[in-house]
Amino acid sequence: MKHLANVLLANPFLRVIRYLENQPPLLAASLSLLLVFLIGTVDTLIPSSEMTLSIVYAVPILMAAWFAGIRFGSFISVTSAICWLSSGPIQETGLALTCWNTVVSLGFFLLINYLLSALKSGYERERRLARTDGLTGLTNRRYFHELLEAEFLRSRRYHYPLTLAYIDVDNFKEVNDRFGHGAGDILLSLMAKVMVNQLRAVDVVARLGGDEFALMLPQTHAHDAQVVLPRVQAQLMRIVHHHGWPISFSIGVATFVKLPPTVQEMIEQADGLMYDVKLHGKNRIKYEVIGTATPSLAPTSKRLMVRTS
């Protein structure tokens, strides 16, 4: 993270790219259209015998294709060709040659738009694959840690609580042994769907690997977590009973009113609660509240163990 920040500070071009990536496509579309007209104006003022700016039109086309999509990139390509044609080459080269050059320029602009749009699609696809679990489609461990880091910083800045839950499937190996690995894959996929459906769009559900999952619930107090997590577990148990799988779920839930110094400590807290459940009978939800909402009091830790059926 620090290395990336240093790179962005040292390279203004990367800073602009990062900024535009985080803005609505309309902004990049507007900027690219404005840039086309600026280039067209300059192109009109400069005699074509002295200099041609046709290649410069590639800049707004690149911007439109990457940040606004292939459709607007095509629009900018056509607009660029019209602006180039309007710069006055007809009087100097003749109508036939001007038409030919315009068609060639338009083809070149459209080719740039298509190639960059294809490159962007491939980039987005690879980035998505690098961030998601192949079986369940959930966020994977690596990306989950990135999201947790970002939410950690937001929670620290705005002083709102953050709840982190770790879920482990009890006796998952028995499902694979008795019903086959295909049944285990079905179980994990169904778990993913249930958890996503039971949580808010702002919540994050991740598969950490094997039969372990993590939930990140921003701006969630302990009393809210004690409503949400039993509901999630109840829905998970419904699919278990429906398929006759001999499993249950051990869940550790840590609500951070006061954040620890590092994200790793948050992870260890929730992970430790989950393993504590597994060591003391499984099929339970264990809650812990870290910190206090009262500034005058020292940080506290409250624990609650709830057995589920």
C-alpha positions, 0 to 999 in steps of 0.5 A: 500500500505504501509503495503504491502511494509513493508511485502515485505521488511520483507519477502524475500520469498514474495519479490522473488515471487512478482519479479517472478510474474512480469517477463516473464515466461521464466525466471522462466522456466530457473531457475527451469530447472537450479535448477533441474540440480543442485539438480541432481548433488548433488543427484549424489554425495550423496549415496542414502543409506545415503540421498534421495533428491527426495522430493527436486525436488518438489521445481523447479516443484512448481516454474515451475507450478506456474510461467511458467504454467502446460506444462512446469511444466510437462516437469520439472516433467519428467526431475526431474524423469530422473535426480533422476533415473540418480543419481545411485539407480539402482546398489543399489536397482535393476532394477525392484525396481528402475523402480517402484520407478521412476514411483512413483516419476514421478507420485508424481511430476506430481501430484504436478504440476497438483494440483499447476496449478489448484490452480494457475488457481483458484487464477487467476480466483478469482483475475480477478473476484475481479477486474472486474465488473460482468455485463460489464467485465470492471475494477471495482471501487476498482481495478480502484483506484489501477491502478490510484494510480500506474499511479499517481506515474508514472506520478509524477516520469516521469512528464507526464500529466494524464487525468481522465474522469468521465461519467454519464448516464443522465436519466438512471432510465427512461430506466429501468422504460420504457424498463425494467432493462434488457434494462438498462443492455444492455445499460451498456454493450454496453457502455463498448464495445464502450468505450473500442473500442474507446480507446487505450490498455493502457487506463483504462475504469472502471464501478464505480457502477450504471450508472457511468464510469471512464476513465484513459488516461495516457500521454494524454494532454488536446488537445488530450482529447478534440479529444478523449472524443467527439469521445467517446460520439458520438459513445455512442449517436449512440447506444442511437439513434439506440435503441431509449433510452431517455438518454444522457451523462454528462462528466467531464474531468480533465487533470493534468499537475501538479498532486495534492498531492493525488489521492483522489483530482484527483477523486474529481476534475473529479467527480466535473466536471461531476456533474457540467455538470449535474447541468447545463443542462446535455449532455455536456463535461466539461474540466479542465486543472490543472497545467501548462506546464511552470515551471516558472509559478504558477499552473493554472486551465483552464475550457472549457464547450462543449455542445454536440448533 
